[in-house]
C-alpha cells in the first residue's frame, strides 16, 4: 500500500496549509498507533536550505511531504499533542491516549514515514542526520 500524501496549499513562500485532516497509522511495540494532523495546520515542509536542494535533491515538498508534516506537528507541540490527536487501537476501536513523544521519537517517525513514502535510503539518511544535528534548536524554542 502506498502512503497517501497530505493535501496542502501554498499560503506563502515555502509555507503550506493542510486542507483536510491527515492521519498516519503505524505499528510500534505490537500496538497500532495513529496520529492526526488537523486541517488548517501551517508548516514549511521540510526545512531544507536551497543549497542543500541542489546538492542532495531533498526538496521541501514532494515525497518528503508527509514526513515533514508529522515532524513539524510533533515539533510544534514539543511532543505533547492536543487531546484526541494521538490514538492507539485497543479491543477493536481507537482510543485517545496522551502523546508525550521525545524529540528522538519524532525524528525516528520522520525517518519511518520517509521510508514508507519511497524516499531513497541516501536521502532519508541525510534528512534524518540533519534533523538530529539541528532539530534541537527548534525543539527548545
C-alpha positions in Angstrom: 0.0 0.0 0.0 1.3 3.4 -1.0 1.4 6.2 1.6 -1.2 8.8 0.9 0.4 12.2 0.8 -1.4 15.0 2.7 -3.2 17.7 0.7 -1.9 21.2 1.3 -2.0 24.6 -0.4 0.6 27.3 -0.5 -0.1 30.3 1.7 3.2 32.0 1.4 6.7 31.4 0.2 7.6 27.8 1.2 4.6 27.8 3.7 1.7 25.4 3.3 -1.7 24.9 4.9 -3.2 21.5 5.3 -6.6 21.5 3.6 -8.0 18.4 5.3 -7.2 16.4 8.4 -4.4 13.9 7.7 -3.8 10.7 9.6 -0.8 8.4 9.7 -1.1 4.9 11.2 1.7 2.6 12.2 2.5 -0.3 14.5 5.1 0.1 17.2 5.7 -2.3 20.1 2.9 -4.5 18.9 0.4 -1.6 19.2 -1.4 0.1 16.3 -1.0 3.9 16.7 -2.5 6.8 14.8 -1.6 10.5 14.7 -3.9 13.1 13.3 -2.7 16.5 11.9 -5.8 18.7 11.7 -6.9 20.8 8.8 -5.5 24.3 8.9 -2.1 23.4 10.3 0.5 25.5 8.7 4.0 24.3 8.1 7.0 24.9 5.9 7.5 21.4 4.6 11.0 20.1 5.1 13.2 22.9 6.3 15.8 22.4 3.6 18.1 25.3 2.6 18.2 25.9 -1.2 21.9 25.0 -1.5 21.0 21.5 0.0 18.2 21.1 -2.6 20.9 21.3 -5.3 23.5 19.1 -3.6 21.2 16.4 -2.3 17.9 16.6 -4.3 16.0 16.7 -1.0 13.2 19.2 -1.7 10.9 20.8 1.0 7.8 19.1 -0.7 7.3 16.0 -2.8 7.9 12.5 -1.4 9.0 14.0 1.9 5.8 16.0 2.4 4.0 13.6 4.8 7.1 13.0 6.9 7.8 16.7 7.2 4.1 17.4 8.1 4.1 14.9 11.0 7.6 16.0 12.1 6.6 19.7 12.1 3.3 18.9 14.0 5.2 17.0 16.7 7.9 19.7 17.0 5.2 22.4 17.1 3.9 20.8 20.2 7.2 19.6 21.5 5.8 16.1 21.5 2.8 16.9 23.7 -0.1 16.6 21.2 -3.6 18.0 22.0 -6.2 15.6 23.2 -7.8 13.4 20.5 -5.0 13.7 18.0 -3.0 10.6 19.1 -4.7 7.3 19.5 -4.0 3.6 20.0 -6.1 0.7 18.8 -7.4 -1.5 21.6 -10.2 -4.1 21.6 -11.5 -3.2 18.2 -11.5 0.6 18.4 -9.4 3.6 18.5 -8.8 5.2 22.0 -7.4 8.6 22.8 -4.1 8.4 24.7 -1.8 11.1 25.8 1.2 11.7 23.5 4.5 12.6 25.2 6.9 12.0 22.3 10.5 12.8 22.7 12.5 14.7 20.1 14.2 11.4 19.2 10.9 9.6 18.7 9.7 12.5 16.5 12.9 12.2 14.4 12.6 8.4 14.1 8.9 8.7 13.0 10.1 11.3 10.4 12.6 8.7 9.0 9.9 5.9 9.1 7.4 7.9 7.1 10.1 8.9 4.6 10.8 5.2 4.0 7.1 4.4 3.5 6.8 7.3 1.1 9.6 6.0 -1.1 12.4 8.5 -0.3 15.7 6.9 -1.2 17.9 5.5 1.6 20.6 8.0 1.0 18.2 11.0 1.1 16.5 9.6 4.2 19.8 9.3 6.0 20.8 12.8 5.0 17.5 14.3 6.1 17.5 12.3 9.4 21.1 13.3 10.1 20.1 16.9 9.6 17.1 16.9 12.0 19.2 15.1 14.6 22.0 17.6 14.2 19.9 20.8 14.0 16.4 20.0 15.3 17.3 20.7 19.0 17.2 24.4 18.1 13.6 24.3 17.0 12.5 21.9 19.7 13.7 24.1 22.6 12.2 27.3 21.2 
